[in-house]
Amino acid sequence: MDAPAGRELGLNRLRRQSKRPDVEAAAERQSGPPPTDETVLNQKLLSQALDRLSPGYRTVLVLHDVEGLTHDEIAKRMGVAVGTSKSQLHKARARMRDLLSPARAKNEAGNHV
């Protein structure tokens, strides 16, 4: 498979996942007691933060941190340099930290810090 086709397959997969995020699907598969309100809220916040990432950042983050691919594998699949994969992962994680920080959540809720 050539790199552009691999990138498109990865993006298509993420588009499908955005309709049903892995976080929620994994929670549904877990056995045991039902999730707490806090767990459900955290899953929702995580899903919303992932949706706010650019497609490139989201793709690298999911491929590396969720699916466990190496930067070499991601670079081949997306048709980019290994350094680009590393850079995008670093930026995606920084953006997720920003989106999920408690201060930001309070500000968006109207409770200014």
N, CA and C atoms as a LAMMPS dump frame, in Angstrom:
ITEM: TIMESTEP
0
ITEM: NUMBER OF ATOMS
339
ITEM: BOX BOUNDS ff ff ff
-5.0000000000000000e+02 5.0000000000000000e+02
-5.0000000000000000e+02 5.0000000000000000e+02
-5.0000000000000000e+02 5.0000000000000000e+02
ITEM: ATOMS id mol type element x y z
1 1 1 N 0.842 -1.173 0
2 1 2 C 0 0 0
3 1 3 C 0.887 1.236 0
4 2 1 N 0.573 2.213 -0.823
5 2 2 C 1.394 3.413 -0.858
6 2 3 C 1.03 4.341 0.301
7 3 1 N 1.909 5.285 0.601
8 3 2 C 1.755 6.139 1.776
9 3 3 C 0.476 6.977 1.753
10 4 1 N 0.126 7.655 0.62
11 4 2 C -1.101 8.44 0.629
12 4 3 C -2.342 7.578 0.885
13 5 1 N -2.365 6.369 0.349
14 5 2 C -3.509 5.49 0.582
15 5 3 C -3.566 5.094 2.05
16 6 1 N -2.416 4.828 2.65
17 6 2 C -2.361 4.489 4.068
18 6 3 C -2.831 5.638 4.942
19 7 1 N -2.429 6.842 4.562
20 7 2 C -2.859 8.024 5.311
21 7 3 C -4.369 8.17 5.227
22 8 1 N -4.916 7.98 4.041
23 8 2 C -6.364 8.108 3.853
24 8 3 C -7.116 7.04 4.649
25 9 1 N -6.578 5.819 4.674
26 9 2 C -7.21 4.762 5.473
27 9 3 C -7.201 5.135 6.95
28 10 1 N -6.08 5.681 7.413
29 10 2 C -5.989 6.102 8.812
30 10 3 C -6.978 7.208 9.128
31 11 1 N -7.109 8.169 8.223
32 11 2 C -8.057 9.261 8.442
33 11 3 C -9.49 8.759 8.403
34 12 1 N -9.778 7.839 7.47
35 12 2 C -11.128 7.276 7.416
36 12 3 C -11.468 6.547 8.705
37 13 1 N -10.498 5.814 9.23
38 13 2 C -10.715 5.09 10.485
39 13 3 C -11.009 6.074 11.612
40 14 1 N -10.251 7.173 11.669
41 14 2 C -10.483 8.166 12.706
42 14 3 C -11.836 8.847 12.545
43 15 1 N -12.252 9.056 11.321
44 15 2 C -13.573 9.662 11.112
45 15 3 C -14.656 8.751 11.678
46 16 1 N -14.505 7.449 11.444
47 16 2 C -15.47 6.493 12.005
48 16 3 C -15.395 6.512 13.524
49 17 1 N -14.181 6.581 14.06
50 17 2 C -14.011 6.571 15.51
51 17 3 C -14.588 7.824 16.147
52 18 1 N -14.544 8.94 15.424
53 18 2 C -15.066 10.168 16.013
54 18 3 C -16.573 10.078 16.21
55 19 1 N -17.214 9.205 15.439
56 19 2 C -18.645 8.996 15.62
57 19 3 C -18.91 8.108 16.831
58 20 1 N -17.939 7.29 17.179
59 20 2 C -18.04 6.416 18.351
60 20 3 C -16.642 6.287 18.934
61 21 1 N -16.233 7.226 19.772
62 21 2 C -14.863 7.243 20.289
63 21 3 C -14.468 5.962 21.012
64 22 1 N -13.2 5.588 20.864
65 22 2 C -12.665 4.387 21.507
66 22 3 C -12.856 4.411 23.01
67 23 1 N -12.781 5.58 23.595
68 23 2 C -12.894 5.686 25.049
69 23 3 C -14.254 5.172 25.505
70 24 1 N -15.311 5.608 24.834
71 24 2 C -16.65 5.169 25.212
72 24 3 C -16.857 3.697 24.893
73 25 1 N -16.357 3.25 23.749
74 25 2 C -16.504 1.845 23.366
75 25 3 C -15.789 0.939 24.362
76 26 1 N -14.601 1.333 24.804
77 26 2 C -13.854 0.532 25.778
78 26 3 C -14.605 0.471 27.098
79 27 1 N -15.191 1.566 27.501
80 27 2 C -15.946 1.591 28.756
81 27 3 C -17.156 0.66 28.683
82 28 1 N -17.792 0.59 27.521
83 28 2 C -18.945 -0.289 27.355
84 28 3 C -18.546 -1.756 27.426
85 29 1 N -17.317 -2.087 26.99
86 29 2 C -16.866 -3.478 26.973
87 29 3 C -16.425 -3.962 28.347
88 30 1 N -16.138 -3.042 29.24
89 30 2 C -15.654 -3.426 30.554
90 30 3 C -16.761 -4.112 31.342
91 31 1 N -16.359 -5.172 32.059
92 31 2 C -17.311 -5.812 32.943
93 31 3 C -17.15 -5.202 34.321
94 32 1 N -18.129 -5.398 35.155
95 32 2 C -18.052 -4.861 36.499
96 32 3 C -19.131 -3.834 36.729
97 33 1 N -18.963 -3.066 37.789
98 33 2 C -19.996 -2.081 38.131
99 33 3 C -20.098 -1 37.059
100 34 1 N -21.252 -0.384 36.955
101 34 2 C -21.41 0.693 35.962
102 34 3 C -20.481 1.849 36.299
103 35 1 N -20.112 2.616 35.285
104 35 2 C -19.19 3.733 35.518
105 35 3 C -19.836 4.796 36.403
106 36 1 N -18.996 5.466 37.159
107 36 2 C -19.478 6.562 38.001
108 36 3 C -19.756 7.784 37.134
109 37 1 N -20.453 8.739 37.708
110 37 2 C -20.711 9.99 36.984
111 37 3 C -19.411 10.675 36.604
112 38 1 N -18.423 10.606 37.503
113 38 2 C -17.129 11.224 37.231
114 38 3 C -16.437 10.552 36.04
115 39 1 N -16.512 9.22 35.972
116 39 2 C -15.907 8.493 34.861
117 39 3 C -16.577 8.871 33.546
118 40 1 N -17.889 8.93 33.555
119 40 2 C -18.633 9.301 32.341
120 40 3 C -18.266 10.718 31.914
121 41 1 N -18.164 11.625 32.892
122 41 2 C -17.789 13.005 32.579
123 41 3 C -16.384 13.066 31.999
124 42 1 N -15.439 12.328 32.604
125 42 2 C -14.066 12.308 32.096
126 42 3 C -14.005 11.751 30.68
127 43 1 N -14.777 10.714 30.407
128 43 2 C -14.811 10.148 29.051
129 43 3 C -15.349 11.16 28.057
130 44 1 N -16.372 11.887 28.463
131 44 2 C -16.956 12.899 27.583
132 44 3 C -15.954 14.026 27.316
133 45 1 N -15.264 14.481 28.38
134 45 2 C -14.271 15.544 28.214
135 45 3 C -13.121 15.097 27.315
136 46 1 N -12.676 13.849 27.497
137 46 2 C -11.606 13.317 26.657
138 46 3 C -12.043 13.24 25.197
139 47 1 N -13.248 12.757 24.976
140 47 2 C -13.77 12.648 23.616
141 47 3 C -13.886 14.027 22.958
142 48 1 N -14.371 15.003 23.711
143 48 2 C -14.503 16.361 23.177
144 48 3 C -13.131 16.959 22.859
145 49 1 N -12.153 16.705 23.729
146 49 2 C -10.807 17.224 23.484
147 49 3 C -10.215 16.591 22.232
148 50 1 N -10.381 15.28 22.068
149 50 2 C -9.881 14.609 20.862
150 50 3 C -10.526 15.183 19.608
151 51 1 N -11.814 15.471 19.689
152 51 2 C -12.523 16.038 18.537
153 51 3 C -12.002 17.416 18.155
154 52 1 N -11.409 18.133 19.118
155 52 2 C -10.918 19.483 18.848
156 52 3 C -9.498 19.504 18.289
157 53 1 N -8.827 18.354 18.28
158 53 2 C -7.494 18.277 17.684
159 53 3 C -7.61 18.321 16.169
160 54 1 N -6.565 18.801 15.52
161 54 2 C -6.541 18.752 14.06
162 54 3 C -6.476 17.284 13.64
163 55 1 N -6.923 16.967 12.438
164 55 2 C -6.893 15.561 12.002
165 55 3 C -5.502 14.928 12.084
166 56 1 N -4.454 15.674 11.72
167 56 2 C -3.101 15.127 11.781
168 56 3 C -2.661 14.818 13.203
169 57 1 N -2.924 15.742 14.114
170 57 2 C -2.566 15.524 15.523
171 57 3 C -3.341 14.335 16.082
172 58 1 N -4.653 14.307 15.815
173 58 2 C -5.507 13.227 16.33
174 58 3 C -5.042 11.873 15.79
175 59 1 N -4.703 11.828 14.502
176 59 2 C -4.265 10.576 13.898
177 59 3 C -3.013 10.051 14.582
178 60 1 N -2 10.9 14.739
179 60 2 C -0.746 10.472 15.355
180 60 3 C -0.975 10.075 16.809
181 61 1 N -1.753 10.848 17.541
182 61 2 C -2.013 10.555 18.948
183 61 3 C -2.706 9.204 19.108
184 62 1 N -3.726 8.949 18.311
185 62 2 C -4.455 7.688 18.408
186 62 3 C -3.577 6.523 17.968
187 63 1 N -2.867 6.686 16.856
188 63 2 C -2.019 5.59 16.378
189 63 3 C -0.924 5.25 17.381
190 64 1 N -0.326 6.257 18.007
191 64 2 C 0.773 6.012 18.945
192 64 3 C 0.281 5.625 20.336
193 65 1 N -0.576 6.449 20.92
194 65 2 C -0.942 6.258 22.318
195 65 3 C -2.079 5.264 22.535
196 66 1 N -2.937 5.087 21.555
197 66 2 C -4.053 4.148 21.712
198 66 3 C -3.729 2.806 21.06
199 67 1 N -3.257 2.859 19.82
200 67 2 C -3.005 1.627 19.083
201 67 3 C -1.593 1.085 19.272
202 68 1 N -0.687 1.886 19.825
203 68 2 C 0.65 1.417 20.157
204 68 3 C 1.636 1.322 19.006
205 69 1 N 1.382 2.026 17.919
206 69 2 C 2.315 2.001 16.802
207 69 3 C 3.56 2.816 17.132
208 70 1 N 4.674 2.445 16.521
209 70 2 C 5.915 3.198 16.669
210 70 3 C 5.886 4.386 15.716
211 71 1 N 6.818 5.311 15.925
212 71 2 C 6.891 6.46 15.013
213 71 3 C 7.259 6.007 13.604
214 72 1 N 8.081 4.982 13.483
215 72 2 C 8.409 4.458 12.147
216 72 3 C 7.151 3.952 11.444
217 73 1 N 6.328 3.207 12.177
218 73 2 C 5.094 2.668 11.589
219 73 3 C 4.122 3.785 11.222
220 74 1 N 4.013 4.767 12.098
221 74 2 C 3.117 5.895 11.835
222 74 3 C 3.592 6.67 10.612
223 75 1 N 4.895 6.927 10.538
224 75 2 C 5.45 7.675 9.405
225 75 3 C 5.157 6.963 8.091
226 76 1 N 5.364 5.65 8.063
227 76 2 C 5.075 4.887 6.845
228 76 3 C 3.593 4.934 6.507
229 77 1 N 2.742 4.751 7.505
230 77 2 C 1.298 4.726 7.273
231 77 3 C 0.779 6.074 6.789
232 78 1 N 1.33 7.15 7.339
233 78 2 C 0.837 8.487 6.988
234 78 3 C 1.605 9.131 5.839
235 79 1 N 2.736 8.54 5.462
236 79 2 C 3.52 9.114 4.379
237 79 3 C 4.25 10.384 4.784
238 80 1 N 4.727 10.406 6.035
239 80 2 C 5.464 11.567 6.54
240 80 3 C 6.795 11.092 7.112
241 81 1 N 7.658 12.025 7.452
242 81 2 C 8.943 11.696 8.078
243 81 3 C 8.712 11.299 9.543
244 82 1 N 9.622 10.495 10.078
245 82 2 C 9.548 10.084 11.485
246 82 3 C 9.55 11.317 12.385
247 83 1 N 10.374 12.298 12.059
248 83 2 C 10.425 13.532 12.844
249 83 3 C 9.091 14.261 12.864
250 84 1 N 8.36 14.206 11.761
251 84 2 C 7.036 14.832 11.702
252 84 3 C 6.081 14.123 12.65
253 85 1 N 6.144 12.797 12.667
254 85 2 C 5.305 12.026 13.586
255 85 3 C 5.604 12.406 15.032
256 86 1 N 6.878 12.479 15.377
257 86 2 C 7.27 12.829 16.747
258 86 3 C 6.808 14.238 17.102
259 87 1 N 6.985 15.158 16.185
260 87 2 C 6.606 16.549 16.419
261 87 3 C 5.094 16.672 16.602
262 88 1 N 4.344 16.001 15.745
263 88 2 C 2.886 16.078 15.838
264 88 3 C 2.377 15.439 17.129
265 89 1 N 3.016 14.354 17.563
266 89 2 C 2.609 13.729 18.822
267 89 3 C 2.881 14.679 19.987
268 90 1 N 4.037 15.296 19.989
269 90 2 C 4.373 16.248 21.058
270 90 3 C 3.349 17.387 21.094
271 91 1 N 3.038 17.94 19.941
272 91 2 C 2.075 19.049 19.868
273 91 3 C 0.671 18.595 20.233
274 92 1 N 0.301 17.378 19.823
275 92 2 C -1.029 16.851 20.155
276 92 3 C -1.173 16.663 21.658
277 93 1 N -0.141 16.13 22.296
278 93 2 C -0.194 15.944 23.751
279 93 3 C -0.271 17.29 24.473
280 94 1 N 0.484 18.263 24.003
281 94 2 C 0.449 19.594 24.613
282 94 3 C -0.945 20.198 24.469
283 95 1 N -1.537 20.043 23.306
284 95 2 C -2.895 20.571 23.073
285 95 3 C -3.905 19.858 23.958
286 96 1 N -3.766 18.539 24.107
287 96 2 C -4.673 17.789 24.982
288 96 3 C -4.526 18.265 26.428
289 97 1 N -3.29 18.491 26.878
290 97 2 C -3.083 19.003 28.237
291 97 3 C -3.799 20.339 28.416
292 98 1 N -3.678 21.19 27.419
293 98 2 C -4.331 22.499 27.478
294 98 3 C -5.852 22.337 27.527
295 99 1 N -6.368 21.495 26.662
296 99 2 C -7.818 21.311 26.592
297 99 3 C -8.388 20.653 27.844
298 100 1 N -7.586 19.824 28.492
299 100 2 C -8.079 19.081 29.655
300 100 3 C -7.66 19.669 30.993
301 101 1 N -6.944 20.789 30.984
302 101 2 C -6.465 21.36 32.246
303 101 3 C -7.643 21.843 33.093
304 102 1 N -7.551 21.656 34.407
305 102 2 C -8.643 22.079 35.298
306 102 3 C -8.952 23.568 35.206
307 103 1 N -7.933 24.398 35.055
308 103 2 C -8.171 25.841 34.96
309 103 3 C -9.001 26.168 33.73
310 104 1 N -8.703 25.512 32.626
311 104 2 C -9.457 25.763 31.399
312 104 3 C -10.906 25.316 31.568
313 105 1 N -11.105 24.16 32.181
314 105 2 C -12.461 23.647 32.383
315 105 3 C -13.277 24.61 33.251
316 106 1 N -12.634 25.149 34.295
317 106 2 C -13.336 26.104 35.157
318 106 3 C -13.681 27.373 34.389
319 107 1 N -12.748 27.851 33.569
320 107 2 C -13.005 29.072 32.794
321 107 3 C -14.15 28.872 31.815
322 108 1 N -14.197 27.734 31.173
323 108 2 C -15.259 27.487 30.202
324 108 3 C -16.596 27.312 30.888
325 109 1 N -16.598 26.874 32.145
326 109 2 C -17.821 26.699 32.891
327 109 3 C -18.312 28.028 33.483
328 110 1 N -17.51 29.067 33.353
329 110 2 C -17.896 30.367 33.85
330 110 3 C -17.375 30.671 35.232
331 111 1 N -16.58 29.774 35.793
332 111 2 C -15.983 29.984 37.098
333 111 3 C -14.57 30.508 36.905
334 112 1 N -14.425 31.773 36.695
335 112 2 C -13.118 32.344 36.37
336 112 3 C -12.165 32.207 37.529
337 113 1 N -10.923 31.812 37.212
338 113 2 C -9.903 31.599 38.232
339 113 3 C -9.19 32.893 38.511
